[in-house]
Amino acid sequence: MPEDERANDLIHHETCLVVDDIELASRLIRQAGVPFISSAVVKTPNAEAGFRAAVFVRDPGGHPMELVER
């Protein structure tokens, strides 16, 4: 994936993975050296977006991957 790819690009695609504990998953992924797109876990009040918290990382192929906690 191009380094400058953005969520509103026509080529944008992301995989969404639901996790039980976003803070733990984020910490373990960061320790593994996975590149983060998000600067930190983003929390949403009252799960307005369908999830309580999310973070974006890059998979080994450079594609965006969204981790969410519902």
MOVENDA-V142527 format. One record per backbone hydrogen bond with DSSP energy under -0.5 kcal/mol. NH is the residue of the N-H (numbers start at 0). CO is the residue of the C=O. Records with the same first field share a line. If there is no record, write none. Layout:
NH=CO / CO
//
This chain:
4=1
8=5
11=8
14=63
16=65
18=67
24=20
25=21
26=22
27=23
28=24
29=25
30=26
31=27
32=29
33=28
36=55
37=55
41=53
42=40
43=51
46=43
47=44
48=50
49=46
51=68
52=68
53=41
54=66
56=64
57=34
58=62
61=58
63=12
64=56
65=14
66=54 / 64
67=16
68=52
//
